[in-house]
Amino acid sequence: MNSLIERDRASLWHPYAPASPALPLWEVEAADGVALRLRDEQGRTHEVLDAMSSWWSVIHGYRNPIMDAAIQRQLSNFSHVMFGGLTHQPAVALAETLLDMAPGKSGRRLERVFLADSGSISVEVALKLAVQFQTANGRPKRQRFLTIRGGYHGDTFAAMGVCDPVDGMHSTFPGLLAGNVFAPRPPAAAKATPDTIQEWQAAVEDLSRLHSNELAAIIVEPMLQGAGGMFMYPAECVRILRDIADHHGLLLILDEVATGFGRTGELFASHHSGVVPDILCVGKALTGGYLTLAATLCTAEVARRVSASEAGALLHGPTFMGNPLACAAANASLGILATGAWRGDVARVGAGLAAGLAPAVKLDAVADVRTFGAVGVIELRDAVEVAKVTRAAVERGVWIRPFRNLIYAMPPYISSTDQVDVMATAMVAAVEVASTQRIAA
Ligand SMILES: *Cc1c(COP(=O)(O)O)cnc(C)c1O
């Protein structure tokens, strides 16, 4: 009988991986709180702290009793019904809570929710809404999008089309990705000056003017680009994008799939800037990492125009739209956030990461160390040797998943100061091990 990992290698794909990847694979035997019990290919078990929150999502930890109970309650009632012509309490409650939490209380406000099944789909819906809005306004030629370089918005085709054109997948699908407009990346938060911000603003304004007749919307991740490079930029730049969008009649779409629900120290990253988007995408931590669910929020104005258009409807409707179990998980997660404890938790985790990662600055292999909210990043000068770094961290009791030249953490909010210290120490040690081994080799 082959081991589970061998059977996996014979039958499954993993994210962004070849069939039968050469990289090591770990079997998860149990998960509880911040801890995972992993089994490696030699059959050894490792107790590790999950510094990744399973890709930003498990903010309240594994087997959270409140989350577990909420899903079990819904399960004993019903687990799924179609959303065409039917509705249910978990979906309505979720929409009301999301609108209540979202940026914008007076003036521009988000007043309508589309429940999508993943972050990528929430972006598809946002892009569709923007094009349908422009068409409804008599501007059917406005079918392209302006974004900044270095972004990541998902893996479906329209979403891929607004991902970074170099690091994204544009070269692999040249005939399938829309020709969008890419502005430069804003200056880095730590180094930005009024001059560099102004220079960037001028470049974005030029591009917007040049293409305004064919642009439907601007789409960005506010202040923190996640999978596109864990890159942080000033709140001022989000305000500039809001002004440019308004000036040219473009919608502003903020993709907070990664940054939403407290991760950056505010409930949404857009709160740091005071900017209210026309369309907001949320996902990842929405269900506390329990089930897949995302949402696209829009203003009453966008909803009204699209509904009154010739099409007469927002043209999207997934089979599992508004899945009740996922909505129940989201309601439970938002209920935990409503206690407000997350604010102190995120501050504690962030302070722990800042202190614990600081020693990495002096390592030769390290180009930059940065933190924002409960996100900590070590940027290396060269590409990370993923297998070596991951193994070194696991041996020190921590699960991380580096990419490109980035070793980063966004721990569950429930992580204690000691646990964050273990995570940061392991990350720094993993960098040292990987760079020493390279010198030795
Ligand atoms: C992860 C992510 C997405 C895509 O979400 P999926 O649930 O993986 O489809 C979109 N936008 C941002 C900013 C993300 O971080």
The ligand as a Gaussian input file, in Angstrom:
#p B3LYP/6-31G(d) Opt

LIG

0 1
 C       -6.569000      35.373000      -3.279000
 C       -6.983000      36.600000      -3.958000
 C       -7.929000      36.572000      -5.006000
 C       -8.510000      35.283000      -5.541000
 O       -9.252000      34.612000      -4.587000
 P       -9.556000      33.031000      -4.796000
 O      -10.484000      32.725000      -3.653000
 O       -8.235000      32.350000      -4.689000
 O      -10.188000      32.865000      -6.113000
 C       -8.310000      37.768000      -5.576000
 N       -7.796000      38.937000      -5.138000
 C       -6.892000      39.005000      -4.147000
 C       -6.371000      40.325000      -3.703000
 C       -6.440000      37.834000      -3.527000
 O       -5.521000      37.898000      -2.558000

